[in-house]
Amino acid sequence: MLLSSLFLIFSLLLGFASYFFLRGKAAVFFPRQSQEKVEKAQRISTFYGISFLFCAICAILLMFYHPVKLALLFLGIVVTLILVLVVQLNFMLSGKK
């Protein structure tokens, strides 16, 4: 019961994150120096929005069927996705290509 509740909360958080990225509200994270970087930021934002939406749907499914190994694998994938996002944001804000 507790794991189901935690996956419900996690799916809501991932859903809000996907909404944040897909609606363009994540533009505050990306620098607006050139048109090329704006287009790259839009592609990155769309990719992470769709990825987080897929993860939210998977979390809803794991709410009902949650073997521990599958749940840990899913959490590892989400953490890796977030880590890659942070690294990409770091490179974009530092001005490196």
C-alpha positions as CSV (number, residue, x, y, z in Angstrom):
1,M,0.0,0.0,0.0
2,L,2.8,2.4,0.9
3,L,4.7,1.7,-2.4
4,S,1.5,2.3,-4.4
5,S,1.0,5.7,-2.6
6,L,4.6,6.6,-3.3
7,F,4.3,5.8,-7.0
8,L,1.1,7.8,-7.2
9,I,3.0,10.9,-5.8
10,F,5.9,10.2,-8.1
11,S,3.7,9.9,-11.2
12,L,2.1,13.2,-10.3
13,L,5.5,14.9,-9.9
14,L,6.6,13.5,-13.3
15,G,3.4,14.6,-14.8
16,F,3.9,18.2,-13.6
17,A,7.5,18.1,-14.9
18,S,6.3,16.9,-18.3
19,Y,3.7,19.7,-18.4
20,F,6.4,22.2,-17.4
21,F,8.7,21.1,-20.3
22,L,6.0,20.6,-23.0
23,R,4.3,23.9,-22.4
24,G,7.6,25.8,-22.8
25,K,7.7,27.0,-19.2
26,A,11.1,25.5,-18.9
27,A,12.5,28.3,-21.1
28,V,13.7,30.1,-18.0
29,F,16.5,27.4,-17.7
30,F,17.9,28.0,-21.2
31,P,20.0,31.0,-22.3
32,R,18.6,33.0,-25.2
33,Q,21.8,34.1,-26.9
34,S,21.2,33.0,-30.5
35,Q,18.5,31.5,-32.6
36,E,20.4,28.2,-32.9
37,K,20.5,27.8,-29.1
38,V,16.8,28.6,-28.8
39,E,16.0,25.9,-31.3
40,K,18.3,23.5,-29.5
41,A,16.6,24.4,-26.2
42,Q,13.2,23.7,-27.7
43,R,14.2,20.3,-28.9
44,I,15.7,19.4,-25.5
45,S,12.6,20.7,-23.8
46,T,10.3,18.6,-26.0
47,F,12.5,15.5,-25.5
48,Y,12.4,15.8,-21.8
49,G,8.7,16.6,-21.7
50,I,7.9,13.5,-23.7
51,S,10.3,11.4,-21.6
52,F,8.8,12.6,-18.3
53,L,5.3,12.0,-19.6
54,F,6.3,8.4,-20.6
55,C,7.9,7.9,-17.1
56,A,4.7,9.3,-15.5
57,I,2.6,6.7,-17.3
58,C,5.0,4.0,-16.3
59,A,4.8,5.1,-12.7
60,I,1.0,4.8,-12.9
61,L,1.4,1.3,-14.2
62,L,3.9,0.5,-11.4
63,M,1.4,1.7,-8.9
64,F,-0.7,-1.4,-9.5
65,Y,2.1,-3.9,-10.4
66,H,5.3,-3.2,-8.6
67,P,7.9,-6.0,-8.3
68,V,10.9,-4.5,-6.5
69,K,13.4,-5.2,-9.2
70,L,11.3,-3.4,-11.8
71,A,10.6,-0.5,-9.5
72,L,14.3,0.0,-8.8
73,L,15.1,-0.2,-12.5
74,F,12.5,2.4,-13.2
75,L,13.8,4.7,-10.5
76,G,17.3,4.3,-11.8
77,I,16.2,5.2,-15.3
78,V,14.4,8.3,-14.1
79,V,17.4,9.4,-11.9
80,T,19.7,8.9,-14.9
81,L,17.4,11.0,-17.1
82,I,17.4,13.8,-14.6
83,L,21.2,13.6,-14.2
84,V,21.6,13.9,-18.0
85,L,19.2,16.9,-18.0
86,V,21.3,18.7,-15.3
87,V,24.5,18.0,-17.2
88,Q,23.0,19.4,-20.4
89,L,21.8,22.5,-18.6
90,N,25.2,23.0,-17.1
91,F,26.9,22.8,-20.6
92,M,24.3,25.2,-22.1
93,L,24.7,27.7,-19.3
94,S,28.5,27.6,-19.4
95,G,28.5,28.5,-23.1
96,K,30.3,25.3,-24.3
97,K,29.1,23.5,-27.4
